[in-house]
Amino acid sequence: MSSTPRRTTVQPRQTKASALRNSSFQSKSTNLDDASPTRKVTTKATTTTTTPASVRNVRASEGVRAFMCQQRSRLQKNKEIQVEEVDTLNVKKPSGQVLTGAQRYTDHHQDRNTNLSGPDTSNLKSVIQQAKSSGKLNISNRYLQSIPEQILKMYHVDPNSIVVDFSSSSDGAWNDMDLTKFIAAHNEITQIDDRLGTEFGALTLLDFRNNCLQDLPSSLASLQNLTTLQLPHNRFENVPNVILDLPNLRELNMAHNQIKQLPDTIAQIDRLEILDLSNNHIGPTLPDGLLISLTLLRKLNLDHNRLTRLPSCSPVGWQRLDDLSLSHNRLTCFISDDISTECRLPALLRLDIRQNNLRKITSNVQLPKLKELLLAGNSLATNNEDVDDQPSAMHDYSFFQYCEELLTLDVGSNQWTDVPSEVLNLTQLQRLDIGGNNLRSLPSGLGSLSHLKSLNWEGNPLRSVPRNMTMAELIESLRATQLSEHENKATPSITSSSTTNESNQSKSNEMNGENKSIDTTNKCEQTATIVTTRTLDLSNQKLTELQEGLISQHSGVQILQLHHNELTSFSMLSCTRFSNTLVHLSLERNKLGSFSLSFSCVFTALKTLTLANNRLQKITFDQSTQDDGNNTSSFPALTELDISHNTLVDLPSGLTTRVLPSLRILRCNSNRLESIDPASLTNLEVLDIGNNDITALPPALGLNDSLRELTAYGNRFRVPQPSLLAQGTPAVMAFLKRRAGVATD
């Protein structure tokens, strides 16, 4: 009998395990949702689910809840990163444009023509978050044409999108800082939104430099805490009226605009301390309120304007002013003569009036604390100048006596013919620039300025001061000059007495019948010339030719000064009597059209020859003397030749090999040289060929190992570049050597 096996149904173990896992996960998931520390508060209706009481009473552990919060945060960040990557791929970067540091390390990766106020403004999110935590918003260099809407609504809160994270320790939107600094520089903003003044009422700094603004909204008047307003490099034609309604404004910068006139109401900004209106079109004068009412002003910059005079009233309000800049205007005087009262600026430390038309500074100006005075590029003259149409008061420098603490004085490029004695009394002076004037000599009194560290005298018609000297050496030289002047003053008295004695003796001999008067007279003349023949100064005498009578009574001359005359021609043959003694010859500032370097006479001692500031078109050299077998140079000892500021087109061939074998310093700046021959410039130590028309700097010049100072700026060649020339002679010489095929370390 067969029996049918009993079929027993057994629940698979796998199914039971799955059921257990599903039950456990459902219970744990339900509890985590209820106990989650972050929940979304919304006004929308929610679906209510019924959870068994046994499940609701079970809560997840703290570790599980923290783990789930981390996972949700990670998933949310991954979604944001994916969205940003997609947006980045859709943005076309400008071809050939290199990202700046600001573009590379901020959220600004858009094209120049992309307006950030458009739909895609997601890259401002981090900027806004940082601004809310620091109180400073910086949206510079973003090519904005207007303020983005996201910025204007950065403090607006949508209650439907509030997310409250109770486990986070960071502050919420209710703890955001008020914006105090708004920087939108270097953009293309043409107009500021009216909401700026109402949305950010706590602003203390507003910076819109380098934009396209022409006016400001009236809503800015509500910024009662604003202290700094930066608006340079815009398109303002006048000072907006709203600026006058900012009571706490301390600093106003409207430089590099198109302002033509300042309003009289500018005195309303009575708390202003720093005012920069440079590089505008302001002129011809300033409103009186600027000098009277702005009593707290410390710095005033009016450079590069069109001022012809200052107001006729005394600047009584500038008692705290310590920095005043008026350079590059059209001022004829600093303070008007119409002011009868004394002008005193007790706090002024720096005064810059360079590049004006100043002809005087009135003596009633007192600057007791002045440290730096810049007067270069004007028309200031000194008392001893022969000016018939100007009274002596034009050259009054008595105001220097009130500048007892002056450290820096720049009077370069004026019309001084001597250094006023008031300057020699500035005992604290450290830097003095008197270059580019008409000084014939430096007074020995400069040696008494014990604190003097820097002295610039270049560009003056003087040759008595050697070049390339340290300050200590120059002071010693000035003191030595002063001693020699005293000696020269004492010597003529002895000469005159000896001459008188010999003359009396001659007369007595004639009375005794002895015919020795001629010999005695010659002896007297010879004695007189020997004593007074070291320096023969014939400068500034309007000489059109060197007459024999001017030098016939002299012999043994070592220094011959013929500068500042009207000589149209000059021959060294007229100085043959000084051929063995002449050391320095100055023919600067004459009207010479040519000069010859070859003579039958040899000047064995001549070391310095100055022909600068003439009309030289050529320098000739007769080679026939050397072709005949005579290889002797007319100037065998000449070491320095200055032919600057002429119209020379070329230099003589073999200048340093045959013509001037001992030449070490050649200055031919500001001529019309088109090329130079390195073979003719060997053994030179100093070569100045700046400001010429040289089209190419020959590489062979770098092979001159003796050249230690080369000046070549202001020419037409493009190689080497100006940046390399600025690195100095060693860099230029190394470059030329490499071009010549010589390896350098």
QUIRA-V711926 format. One record per run of one state. SS is the DSSP state (a for helix, b for strand, c for the rest). FROM is the first residue (numbers start at 0). TO is the last residue. If there is no record, write none. Layout:
ss;from;to
SS;FROM;TO
SS;FROM;TO
This chain:
ss;from;to
c;0;11
a;12;34
c;35;36
b;37;39
c;40;51
a;52;55
c;56;60
a;61;89
c;90;99
a;100;103
c;104;120
a;121;133
c;134;134
b;135;137
c;138;147
a;148;151
c;152;157
a;158;160
c;161;161
b;162;164
c;165;171
a;172;174
c;175;179
b;180;182
c;183;193
a;194;198
c;199;203
b;204;206
c;207;216
a;217;221
c;222;226
b;227;229
c;230;239
a;240;244
c;245;249
b;250;252
c;253;262
a;263;267
c;268;272
b;273;275
c;276;286
a;287;291
c;292;297
b;298;300
c;301;321
b;322;324
c;325;331
b;332;332
c;333;341
b;342;343
c;344;348
b;349;351
c;352;358
b;359;359
c;360;363
b;364;365
c;366;370
b;371;373
c;374;379
b;380;380
c;381;390
a;391;394
c;395;396
a;397;401
c;402;406
b;407;409
c;410;413
b;414;414
c;415;421
a;422;424
c;425;429
b;430;432
c;433;442
a;443;447
c;448;452
b;453;455
c;456;469
a;470;510
c;511;515
a;516;530
c;531;533
b;534;536
c;537;546
a;547;550
c;551;557
b;558;560
c;561;570
a;571;577
c;578;582
b;583;585
c;586;592
b;593;595
c;596;606
b;607;609
c;610;616
b;617;619
c;620;622
a;623;626
c;627;638
b;639;641
c;642;653
a;654;658
c;659;663
b;664;666
c;667;676
a;677;679
c;680;684
b;685;687
c;688;697
a;698;702
c;703;707
b;708;710
c;711;720
a;721;724
c;725;727
a;728;738
c;739;744
